[in-house]
Amino acid sequence: MSKVRQIDWIEALMISAAFVTGIMAFNFGGTLYTWNNGQIISLFVVSGACFITLFLQQYFKFMTTHALRVLPIHLFRVRDMALCFVCQVAVALIVPVPLYYLPIFFQLARGDSALRAGIKTLPLISTWVTSSAFRGRMMGKLGWYQPCYIVGSILNILAGVFLSRINIDTSNAVIYGFQILSGIGTGCYGQTGFAVAQQLVPPADIHRSISLMLIAQLSRTTLGLALAGAIFQNVSLSHIRAILPNLSTAQLSRIITDVGSIDEVEINESDRIRVLHSLATASADTYTLIYAAAGLFLICSLFFTNPPTSKTLVKMGSIW
């Protein structure tokens, strides 16, 4: 029971409520309900209120302590730590989108099975892993992390722009090239925040800096895929509704959310090809999130004070 009493229950409740209501708003908006519907607006308001309450509760340590609070917001007093957190959130927005929507594109545009579509993402994954290892080696030798952030963000801006322009006629070789570009870019900084954050704090706060990076990273599947899903659903729904005006919203939503369900709908071959083309185009539109997040990443990375000097570390220690 003593361990149970140490859990920051208010933080757990607020962060869960904030993400759940926010994700519901993004997923239901524009599909089940219009964006200006009172229910969608209410979900956004509740999500925002929960995030504000979370910040205030953590800042004033209400029903928690400095040592036990989950969100170590005092670390944000150092500019590089705040920038590092924002960059790690941006990574969380970038990473899941190609991993999730590239296989969907190959299934829609090429008629591949789920397994074959997954295999076609190997250029992205292999270059991501390889460049991550190379970046870790070089950063450990040189001690410079800012160049990794800048180069990686530029590469992902380019990759996001190119991937957002692919269509059903784009060759596999071109898409593989864009995957390699994205993989190298992501590998330059994907896990860099964990190493950088530990340099920016005194030894007593190293575990808290890692915790802060984990909080940013774990927003990956929630925030990143929720935003990408909202783009995919809204773009594809408007296009397919124009092609198949006689179908209900439920039938249209099923076509969007289940790749294979289009074969269950009685439509002519011409409309079927148009629907698949629209879905493939909508999946490519999700990559706008990549270059938007990478642009934010690039702006933040330009303001790093890299590397921290011994005088800076002493000053940071005095803040704590």
PLY file of the C-alpha trace (Angstrom):
ply
format ascii 1.0
element vertex 320
property float x
property float y
property float z
element edge 319
property int vertex1
property int vertex2
end_header
0.00 0.00 0.00
2.90 2.37 0.62
3.95 1.92 -3.02
0.38 2.50 -4.23
0.20 5.74 -2.27
3.35 6.96 -4.04
1.70 6.77 -7.47
0.74 10.14 -8.91
-2.91 9.22 -9.49
-4.08 12.70 -10.49
-1.40 12.90 -13.17
-2.34 9.46 -14.46
-6.02 10.42 -14.65
-5.41 13.80 -16.31
-2.98 12.56 -18.95
-5.23 9.59 -19.80
-8.31 11.80 -20.10
-6.41 14.40 -22.15
-5.16 11.89 -24.72
-8.38 9.85 -24.91
-10.62 12.86 -25.50
-8.14 14.41 -27.93
-7.83 11.20 -29.97
-11.62 10.79 -30.03
-11.97 14.33 -31.38
-9.40 13.75 -34.14
-10.84 10.37 -35.15
-14.52 11.32 -35.08
-14.10 14.82 -36.53
-14.98 15.11 -40.20
-16.23 11.51 -40.37
-18.90 10.65 -37.81
-19.40 14.32 -36.91
-18.56 17.60 -38.58
-15.63 19.56 -37.17
-17.93 22.31 -35.87
-20.21 19.81 -34.13
-20.73 20.54 -30.42
-19.53 17.07 -29.41
-16.22 17.45 -31.27
-15.68 20.95 -29.86
-16.46 19.65 -26.37
-13.89 16.86 -26.73
-11.20 19.37 -27.74
-12.13 21.65 -24.83
-12.01 18.79 -22.32
-8.66 17.60 -23.72
-7.16 21.09 -23.46
-8.53 21.57 -19.94
-7.01 18.25 -18.85
-3.60 19.20 -20.23
-3.72 22.58 -18.44
-4.83 20.91 -15.20
-2.01 18.39 -15.58
0.59 21.14 -15.97
-0.72 23.10 -12.97
-0.92 19.98 -10.80
2.66 19.05 -11.67
3.95 22.60 -11.26
2.38 23.15 -7.83
2.94 19.48 -6.82
-0.68 19.03 -5.73
-1.07 15.63 -4.00
2.41 14.65 -5.17
6.01 15.57 -4.43
9.01 16.85 -6.32
10.52 13.36 -6.30
7.34 11.44 -7.20
5.71 13.60 -9.86
5.74 11.94 -13.27
6.41 15.05 -15.35
9.67 16.68 -14.19
8.78 20.13 -15.50
11.60 21.79 -13.56
13.94 20.41 -16.23
12.43 22.88 -18.71
14.31 25.68 -16.96
17.25 24.78 -19.17
16.60 25.87 -22.74
18.29 22.90 -24.39
16.19 20.48 -22.35
12.97 22.19 -23.44
14.16 22.12 -27.06
15.15 18.48 -26.70
11.67 17.61 -25.43
9.95 19.40 -28.32
12.26 17.66 -30.79
11.48 14.26 -29.28
7.75 14.98 -29.62
8.38 15.90 -33.27
10.16 12.56 -33.72
7.08 10.88 -32.26
5.00 12.55 -34.97
7.39 11.54 -37.76
8.28 7.92 -37.01
4.93 6.05 -37.05
3.47 7.62 -40.20
5.60 5.88 -42.89
5.72 2.65 -40.87
1.91 2.51 -40.86
0.83 4.14 -44.13
3.47 2.87 -46.56
2.20 -0.74 -46.26
-1.36 0.58 -46.71
-0.26 2.39 -49.87
1.32 -0.76 -51.31
-1.83 -2.76 -50.54
-4.04 -0.17 -52.24
-1.85 0.86 -55.16
-0.19 -2.48 -55.93
-2.68 -5.01 -54.58
0.01 -6.50 -52.32
-0.76 -8.75 -49.39
-0.14 -7.41 -45.91
3.08 -9.45 -45.65
4.44 -8.34 -49.02
3.53 -4.71 -48.28
5.41 -4.94 -44.99
8.48 -6.38 -46.72
8.51 -3.38 -49.05
9.22 -1.10 -46.08
12.59 -2.78 -45.47
14.52 0.06 -47.19
13.11 2.45 -44.61
13.75 0.21 -41.60
17.23 -1.03 -42.62
18.59 2.45 -43.35
16.98 3.76 -40.17
18.74 1.14 -38.03
22.07 1.47 -39.87
22.17 5.27 -39.72
21.17 5.17 -36.03
24.18 2.98 -35.25
26.51 5.20 -37.30
25.13 8.36 -35.67
25.59 6.91 -32.20
29.20 6.04 -32.97
30.04 9.45 -34.42
28.21 11.41 -31.73
30.02 9.46 -29.04
33.39 10.33 -30.60
32.76 13.98 -31.44
30.31 14.91 -28.68
28.27 17.04 -31.10
24.57 16.45 -31.39
23.30 19.62 -33.07
24.57 18.65 -36.56
22.72 15.32 -36.28
19.49 17.16 -35.50
19.92 19.65 -38.35
20.92 17.13 -41.04
18.23 14.65 -39.98
15.46 17.24 -40.01
16.44 18.52 -43.46
16.44 14.98 -44.86
13.02 14.29 -43.36
11.60 17.53 -44.74
12.69 16.41 -48.20
11.44 12.86 -47.65
8.07 14.09 -46.37
7.60 16.41 -49.34
8.52 13.70 -51.85
6.40 11.00 -50.18
3.37 13.28 -50.05
3.57 13.56 -53.86
3.53 9.85 -54.67
0.52 8.35 -56.43
-0.67 5.06 -57.83
1.61 5.45 -60.86
4.83 6.13 -58.90
7.32 3.30 -59.39
8.49 1.15 -56.50
12.11 2.16 -57.12
11.28 5.83 -56.58
9.35 5.05 -53.40
12.27 2.94 -52.13
14.55 5.92 -52.70
12.27 8.17 -50.66
12.19 5.51 -47.92
15.98 5.49 -47.77
16.02 9.27 -47.48
13.50 9.15 -44.64
15.31 6.27 -42.92
18.65 8.06 -42.91
17.02 11.27 -41.66
15.16 9.55 -38.85
18.26 7.56 -37.88
20.18 10.81 -37.42
18.07 11.77 -34.40
15.48 9.07 -33.62
16.86 8.18 -30.18
19.33 11.04 -29.81
17.20 12.82 -27.22
17.89 10.14 -24.59
21.66 10.63 -24.84
21.48 14.42 -25.11
19.11 14.84 -22.17
21.54 13.07 -19.84
24.25 15.58 -20.73
22.07 18.51 -19.76
21.29 17.62 -16.15
23.19 16.90 -12.93
23.69 13.19 -12.10
20.82 13.21 -9.59
18.36 14.12 -12.36
19.52 11.75 -15.08
16.65 9.32 -14.44
14.18 12.20 -14.62
15.60 13.39 -17.95
15.15 9.87 -19.35
11.59 9.84 -18.00
10.88 13.12 -19.78
12.13 11.73 -23.09
10.02 8.60 -22.61
6.93 10.74 -22.09
7.67 12.51 -25.38
8.40 9.26 -27.20
5.31 7.42 -25.94
3.10 10.05 -27.55
4.14 8.39 -30.83
1.29 5.96 -31.40
-1.28 8.20 -29.78
-0.61 11.66 -31.16
1.20 10.80 -34.40
-1.20 8.16 -35.68
-4.26 10.10 -34.47
-3.28 13.13 -36.55
-2.30 11.01 -39.55
-5.53 9.03 -39.25
-7.57 12.23 -39.21
-5.87 13.37 -42.43
-6.37 9.99 -44.12
-10.01 9.60 -43.14
-11.10 13.14 -43.98
-9.34 13.32 -47.35
-10.45 9.85 -48.47
-14.04 10.25 -47.24
-14.65 13.40 -49.27
-13.16 11.83 -52.41
-14.98 8.49 -52.13
-18.31 10.13 -51.34
-18.05 11.99 -54.66
-17.37 8.70 -56.48
-20.00 6.59 -54.63
-22.73 9.04 -53.59
-25.31 6.27 -53.05
-23.42 4.56 -50.24
-24.10 5.39 -46.59
-21.51 6.99 -44.33
-21.11 3.66 -42.51
-20.33 1.85 -45.78
-17.88 4.56 -46.83
-16.15 4.43 -43.45
-15.82 0.66 -43.74
-14.15 0.98 -47.14
-11.68 3.49 -45.64
-10.86 1.54 -42.49
-10.78 -1.95 -44.05
-8.69 -2.21 -47.21
-10.29 -5.45 -48.35
-13.91 -4.40 -47.83
-14.12 -2.64 -51.20
-14.48 -6.08 -52.81
-17.72 -6.57 -50.85
-19.35 -3.49 -52.43
-21.14 -3.88 -55.77
-19.51 -1.25 -57.97
-18.16 -1.29 -61.49
-14.48 -1.75 -62.19
-13.97 1.87 -63.21
-15.32 3.18 -59.89
-13.33 0.57 -58.01
-10.08 1.81 -59.59
-11.04 5.42 -58.80
-11.72 4.53 -55.17
-8.38 2.75 -54.81
-6.64 5.72 -56.44
-8.35 8.09 -53.97
-7.37 5.94 -50.98
-3.76 5.72 -52.17
-3.66 9.49 -52.64
-5.14 10.04 -49.18
-2.51 7.77 -47.62
0.19 9.87 -49.29
-1.38 13.04 -47.85
-0.53 11.80 -44.35
3.14 12.48 -45.09
2.47 16.22 -44.85
2.70 15.54 -41.11
6.31 14.39 -41.61
7.63 17.57 -43.18
5.55 19.78 -40.88
7.02 18.06 -37.78
10.49 17.99 -39.35
10.23 21.73 -40.01
9.47 22.33 -36.33
12.37 20.03 -35.48
14.75 22.03 -37.69
13.74 25.36 -36.12
14.29 24.01 -32.60
17.62 22.37 -33.49
19.05 25.70 -34.68
18.78 27.09 -31.12
20.75 24.36 -29.34
23.84 25.48 -27.44
26.01 22.54 -28.39
28.10 21.18 -26.76
27.50 22.28 -23.13
30.64 23.64 -21.47
31.74 22.79 -17.96
30.70 26.30 -16.86
27.22 25.70 -18.28
26.91 22.41 -16.43
27.93 24.04 -13.15
25.33 26.76 -13.74
22.67 24.14 -14.49
23.59 22.31 -11.32
23.05 25.48 -9.28
19.53 25.84 -10.76
18.54 22.52 -9.26
0 1
1 2
2 3
3 4
4 5
5 6
6 7
7 8
8 9
9 10
10 11
11 12
12 13
13 14
14 15
15 16
16 17
17 18
18 19
19 20
20 21
21 22
22 23
23 24
24 25
25 26
26 27
27 28
28 29
29 30
30 31
31 32
32 33
33 34
34 35
35 36
36 37
37 38
38 39
39 40
40 41
41 42
42 43
43 44
44 45
45 46
46 47
47 48
48 49
49 50
50 51
51 52
52 53
53 54
54 55
55 56
56 57
57 58
58 59
59 60
60 61
61 62
62 63
63 64
64 65
65 66
66 67
67 68
68 69
69 70
70 71
71 72
72 73
73 74
74 75
75 76
76 77
77 78
78 79
79 80
80 81
81 82
82 83
83 84
84 85
85 86
86 87
87 88
88 89
89 90
90 91
91 92
92 93
93 94
94 95
95 96
96 97
97 98
98 99
99 100
100 101
101 102
102 103
103 104
104 105
105 106
106 107
107 108
108 109
109 110
110 111
111 112
112 113
113 114
114 115
115 116
116 117
117 118
118 119
119 120
120 121
121 122
122 123
123 124
124 125
125 126
126 127
127 128
128 129
129 130
130 131
131 132
132 133
133 134
134 135
135 136
136 137
137 138
138 139
139 140
140 141
141 142
142 143
143 144
144 145
145 146
146 147
147 148
148 149
149 150
150 151
151 152
152 153
153 154
154 155
155 156
156 157
157 158
158 159
159 160
160 161
161 162
162 163
163 164
164 165
165 166
166 167
167 168
168 169
169 170
170 171
171 172
172 173
173 174
174 175
175 176
176 177
177 178
178 179
179 180
180 181
181 182
182 183
183 184
184 185
185 186
186 187
187 188
188 189
189 190
190 191
191 192
192 193
193 194
194 195
195 196
196 197
197 198
198 199
199 200
200 201
201 202
202 203
203 204
204 205
205 206
206 207
207 208
208 209
209 210
210 211
211 212
212 213
213 214
214 215
215 216
216 217
217 218
218 219
219 220
220 221
221 222
222 223
223 224
224 225
225 226
226 227
227 228
228 229
229 230
230 231
231 232
232 233
233 234
234 235
235 236
236 237
237 238
238 239
239 240
240 241
241 242
242 243
243 244
244 245
245 246
246 247
247 248
248 249
249 250
250 251
251 252
252 253
253 254
254 255
255 256
256 257
257 258
258 259
259 260
260 261
261 262
262 263
263 264
264 265
265 266
266 267
267 268
268 269
269 270
270 271
271 272
272 273
273 274
274 275
275 276
276 277
277 278
278 279
279 280
280 281
281 282
282 283
283 284
284 285
285 286
286 287
287 288
288 289
289 290
290 291
291 292
292 293
293 294
294 295
295 296
296 297
297 298
298 299
299 300
300 301
301 302
302 303
303 304
304 305
305 306
306 307
307 308
308 309
309 310
310 311
311 312
312 313
313 314
314 315
315 316
316 317
317 318
318 319
